[in-house]
Amino acid sequence: MEIVAKANMIRISPRKVRIVGEVIKKKNVNDAMGILMYMPQKASYILKKLLDSAIANAKQKKYVDIDSLFIKNVIVDGGPMLKRFLPRAMGRASKIRKRLSHITLVLDES
């Protein structure tokens, strides 16, 4: 039985989240929680909160054993971009694209 948790419009680049997501993919929930706790990246804090949410979703279902859960997939999609401009030399301007992420975490029983 798959358990899904989603976080939309997170203010971090999808590329940065994918790096941390690949580390915890196919790991047991307890192992992944330990890994995320000690990683220095901002994305690890976000994924840890999302993993907590997915575990809480699993507790709502009656016939799910929490200790046998593992992370089946971490899907990180790009969201809309906040577009800003930075003034440059000789009256020019350069674009700054502040990227947002949509993160989906899928748990499954082993």
WOMOKA-V869757 format. One record per residue. N is the residue number from 1. SS is DSSP state (@ for helix, = for strand, . for the rest). PSI is psi in whole degrees, 0 to 359 (999 if undefined). OMEGA is omega in whole degrees, -180 to 180 (* if undefined). Layout:
# WOMOKA-V869757
n = (N	N)
ss = (SS	SS)
psi = (PSI	PSI)
omega = (OMEGA	OMEGA)
This chain:
# WOMOKA-V869757
n = (1	2	3	4	5	6	7	8	9	10	11	12	13	14	15	16	17	18	19	20	21	22	23	24	25	26	27	28	29	30	31	32	33	34	35	36	37	38	39	40	41	42	43	44	45	46	47	48	49	50	51	52	53	54	55	56	57	58	59	60	61	62	63	64	65	66	67	68	69	70	71	72	73	74	75	76	77	78	79	80	81	82	83	84	85	86	87	88	89	90	91	92	93	94	95	96	97	98	99	100	101	102	103	104	105	106	107	108	109	110)
ss = (.	.	=	=	=	=	=	=	=	=	.	.	.	@	@	@	@	@	@	@	@	@	@	@	.	.	.	=	@	@	@	@	@	@	@	@	@	.	.	.	.	@	@	@	@	@	@	@	@	@	@	@	@	@	@	@	@	@	@	@	.	.	.	.	.	@	@	@	=	=	=	=	=	=	=	=	=	=	.	.	.	=	=	=	=	=	=	.	@	@	@	.	=	=	=	=	=	=	.	.	=	=	=	=	=	=	=	=	=	.)
psi = (126	139	131	139	138	147	120	154	44	130	67	149	137	328	321	325	324	325	314	325	323	332	321	354	141	18	157	152	318	320	317	322	319	321	314	330	327	9	139	351	152	325	330	324	318	315	329	317	321	323	321	319	319	322	320	323	323	326	335	335	142	317	36	127	115	325	341	6	145	162	111	318	148	111	124	114	153	140	196	155	140	121	125	165	143	126	139	185	154	37	9	172	146	147	141	123	111	111	149	157	147	118	132	126	125	124	153	160	141	999)
omega = (-179	175	-174	171	-177	173	-178	175	179	-172	175	-178	180	-180	-180	-180	-179	180	-180	180	179	-180	-174	-179	180	179	173	-177	-179	178	-180	179	178	179	-177	-178	-173	175	-176	-175	176	-179	-180	177	180	180	177	177	179	177	175	179	179	178	177	176	-180	180	179	179	-171	-168	-180	176	-174	-176	-179	-179	172	-178	-178	-176	172	-178	179	178	177	176	177	-179	170	-175	180	179	179	179	-179	-177	175	174	180	176	177	-178	170	179	178	-170	176	-176	168	-175	175	-180	-177	176	177	178	180	*)
